[in-house]
């Protein structure tokens, strides 16, 4: 079982699943019924399990090229298992990996349909975008925008669970916030940490295409936008989220995003890229804790 969990990066997926939970609570303003909550948790868990497995399935050939040069590189604290990329390491067969993905993806589709039939289109789009993201590794650095769309799929789906007709401007605001967080806190730092392996296989990533100075500047810009846009998120909620909420949310962004981002910008050190990745990965979990506290207080 550990090989399958490593294929789906279960620890990272569990932390990522906090983002749809945060978004749903923000838009709804209270906890849903236990039946809906349970179905949401199962569907979100299945979805992240499937999409992370698809990433490894689509990228197995490139991963093998990377490991052929220098072996498996130490991962972030969220992905530090020696069984990372089990397909590329040959400790899990492609047949088993495909069966694992199909099982969890089918559960995701079923859960999405029960929650809201329109969510099926988001689930299909997320898988298609993930496949496109992997295919563009050696083609263009613009793939980072695709990554932002993939990470936004779960939270946007969460909105449709709790709001039948959400405001389009607010959805676009949410999308911009999510993409800035993913690009500056996840995608660029991950590519930065893997820059030597990516160079060896001819990848086209932002750190390789523009160098550390420009990549670091883009990290600062996107993370600053993430913190700034978070101050407008209370407009989506029926809760009276005033100054205390905004201060707490901004503080989370400064500590988990801006401070490690500045360290990376100044040092250009791969280890700082990994630290930023780890801290940014916990940003959804902290945001979920903050909104939960305000829901319970009310």
Secondary structure, DSSP 8 states (H G I E B T S, - for coil): -HHHHHHTTHHHHHHHHHHHHHHHHHHHSS---HHHHHHHHHHHHHHHHHHHHHHHHHTHHHHHHHHHHH------GGG--TTSSHHHHTSS-HHHHHHHHHHHHHHHHHHHHHH-TTHHHHHHHHHHHHHHHHHTTTT-TTHHHHHHHHHHHHHHHHHHHH-TT--HHHHHHHHHHHHHHHIIIIIHHHHHHTHHHHHHHT---HHHHHHHHHHHHHHHHHHHHHHHHHTTGGGG-SS---HHHHHHHHHHHIIIIIHHHHHHHHH--HHHHHHHHHHHHTHHHHHHHHHHHHHHH-
